[in-house]
Amino acid sequence: MEIIPSILTNSKDELASRLELIRDLDMTIQLDFMDGQFVVSRSLLPAELPKELARLSWEAHLMVQNPIVWSQTLYLLGVKRVYWHVEALSSEMVIPHHLSHIEHGLALRLETPIVALEPFITMIQSVLLLSITNPGYQGEPFQESVYDKIKELKRNHPHIKVMVDGGVNLEHLKILEKLGVDRVAVGSSFWKFGDPRTVLAAFRQATL
């Protein structure tokens, strides 16, 4: 199971300091983007991101109303994977050809049923399941109701990579591993303990 540190911020300085902390680690990071419409919070805009991102392995979780527009700018900064919220899409959505080589995934709020993926399932490679009730903020408590959604998704679409995002700590990792989760995003539980190398080792050890 892959551990992916997530960064949710509206501060250029905070983003720069966290990128510096993980610069030498062999890992993918996730940047969270919010437009103040899909969720109340706002993040940095794509145009405010540092060009050095192009040298890192990173993905984007887009909590925005127009994810295709945002993705076009992120593509130029080397994003490897994007998650669009199914709640922000119309059933006629088609991935633009110039974005087709990026890995595309869909994200679901905790209350959104798995069946909402059906119109898009052939266009995506992965699904992000939120495990908190109030997205857009770090430090929210993990909701165990996501376990049933994981089981349903793995049962109905076993080829899809599953990511869980929100409130995950060391105690949850063993259960998520047994349920077949492929990736886990960790936010405040990763950054608040100091040395990322030590924290990452602890998270990886918890999955063994």
C-alpha positions in Angstrom: 0.0 0.0 0.0 1.4 3.4 -1.1 1.6 6.2 1.5 1.1 9.6 -0.1 1.6 12.7 2.0 -1.0 15.4 1.2 -0.5 19.2 1.3 -3.6 21.4 1.8 -2.6 25.1 2.1 -3.3 28.6 0.8 0.3 29.7 1.7 3.2 29.8 -0.7 5.6 29.7 2.2 4.0 26.7 3.8 4.0 24.8 0.5 7.7 25.7 -0.1 8.7 24.5 3.3 6.9 21.2 3.0 8.3 20.6 -0.5 11.7 21.2 0.9 11.2 18.6 3.7 10.3 15.8 1.3 12.6 16.8 -1.6 15.0 13.9 -1.2 12.4 11.2 -0.5 11.4 8.8 -3.1 7.6 9.3 -3.0 4.6 10.8 -4.6 2.9 13.7 -2.9 -0.7 15.0 -3.2 -1.7 18.6 -3.5 -5.3 19.5 -2.5 -7.0 22.3 -4.5 -10.1 24.1 -3.5 -12.0 27.0 -5.2 -14.2 28.2 -2.4 -17.3 26.9 -4.3 -17.2 23.1 -4.3 -16.0 23.4 -0.7 -15.8 26.5 1.4 -12.1 26.6 1.8 -9.6 28.0 -0.8 -6.2 26.8 -1.7 -3.4 28.2 -3.8 -4.3 28.6 -7.5 -2.4 26.5 -10.1 -0.7 29.8 -11.3 0.8 30.3 -7.9 2.6 26.9 -7.8 6.4 26.8 -8.0 7.9 25.5 -11.2 10.0 23.1 -9.3 7.0 20.9 -9.0 7.7 19.6 -12.5 10.8 17.8 -11.0 8.7 16.0 -8.4 6.2 13.1 -8.5 2.9 14.5 -7.5 -0.9 14.2 -7.9 -3.8 16.6 -7.5 -7.1 16.2 -5.6 -9.4 18.8 -7.2 -12.2 19.9 -4.9 -13.4 22.5 -7.5 -16.3 23.1 -9.8 -14.4 23.1 -13.1 -11.8 20.3 -12.7 -10.9 20.1 -16.4 -9.9 23.8 -16.5 -7.7 23.4 -13.5 -6.2 20.2 -14.9 -5.0 22.0 -18.0 -2.7 24.2 -16.0 -1.5 21.4 -13.7 -0.6 19.3 -16.7 2.0 22.0 -17.7 3.5 21.6 -14.2 4.0 17.8 -14.6 1.1 16.4 -12.6 1.0 12.6 -12.9 -2.5 11.9 -11.6 -5.6 14.0 -11.1 -8.7 13.2 -9.0 -11.9 15.0 -10.1 -15.0 14.9 -7.9 -17.8 13.0 -9.4 -20.2 15.5 -7.8 -18.8 18.3 -9.9 -19.2 16.4 -13.3 -22.0 16.1 -15.8 -22.8 12.7 -17.1 -21.6 13.8 -20.6 -18.1 14.5 -19.3 -15.3 13.4 -21.7 -11.6 13.6 -20.9 -9.9 16.0 -23.3 -7.4 14.3 -25.7 -4.4 16.4 -24.6 -5.0 15.2 -21.0 -5.5 11.6 -21.9 -2.0 10.4 -20.9 -2.3 11.6 -17.3 -3.8 9.0 -14.9 -7.4 10.1 -14.2 -9.3 9.2 -11.1 -12.6 10.2 -9.5 -13.1 11.3 -5.9 -16.3 10.7 -3.9 -17.5 12.5 -0.8 -18.3 10.2 2.1 -22.0 10.5 1.5 -21.8 9.9 -2.3 -22.7 6.3 -3.3 -20.4 4.1 -5.3 -23.0 3.8 -8.1 -22.3 7.5 -9.0 -19.1 6.3 -10.7 -21.0 4.2 -13.3 -21.2 6.8 -16.1 -17.4 7.3 -16.0 -16.0 4.0 -14.9 -14.4 3.2 -18.3 -12.5 6.5 -18.4 -10.7 6.2 -15.1 -8.0 4.1 -13.5 -8.5 5.0 -9.8 -11.0 6.2 -7.2 -10.4 8.4 -4.2 -12.8 7.8 -1.3 -13.0 10.5 1.2 -13.1 9.2 4.8 -14.2 12.5 6.4 -17.5 14.4 6.5 -16.1 17.9 6.0 -13.6 18.0 3.1 -11.3 21.0 2.7 -9.9 21.0 6.2 -7.1 18.9 7.7 -7.4 17.3 11.1 -11.0 16.0 10.5 -11.8 12.6 12.2 -11.7 9.4 10.2 -15.2 7.9 9.5 -15.3 4.1 9.6 -18.3 4.1 7.3 -15.8 4.3 4.4 -15.0 0.6 5.0 -18.3 -0.6 3.5 -17.7 1.7 0.4 -14.2 0.2 0.0 -15.7 -3.3 0.0 -18.4 -2.4 -2.5 -15.9 -0.7 -4.9 -13.5 -3.6 -4.8 -16.3 -6.1 -5.3 -17.9 -4.2 -8.3 -14.7 -2.9 -9.9 -11.7 -5.0 -8.9 -9.5 -3.4 -11.6 -9.8 0.1 -10.1 -7.0 1.4 -7.8 -8.5 2.6 -4.5 -7.3 5.5 -2.5 -8.5 6.6 0.9 -8.1 10.2 2.0 -9.0 11.9 5.2 -8.2 11.5 8.9 -6.1 8.4 8.4 -3.6 7.5 11.2 -1.4 4.5 12.0 -4.3 2.7 13.7 -6.4 2.6 10.5 -3.6 1.3 8.1 -3.8 -2.4 9.0 -7.6 -2.4 8.3 -7.2 -0.5 5.0 -4.5 -2.9 3.9 -6.6 -5.9 4.6 -9.5 -4.3 2.6 -7.2 -4.0 -0.4 -6.7 -0.3 -0.5 -3.9 0.6 -2.9 -3.0 4.2 -1.7 -3.6 6.3 1.4 -3.3 10.0 1.6 -2.0 11.3 5.0 -2.2 15.0 5.9 -1.9 16.4 9.4 -0.9 13.0 10.9 2.1 13.1 8.6 3.3 16.7 8.9 2.8 17.3 12.7 5.5 14.9 13.8 8.6 16.6 12.4 11.0 14.5 10.3 9.1 13.2 7.3 11.6 10.3 6.8 10.9 8.9 10.2 7.2 9.4 9.9 7.1 7.8 6.5 9.0 4.8 7.8 6.5 4.5 10.7 3.5 4.6 8.3 5.1 2.0 6.0 6.0 -0.2 8.9 2.3 -0.1 10.1 1.2 -1.8 6.9 3.6 -4.8 7.2 
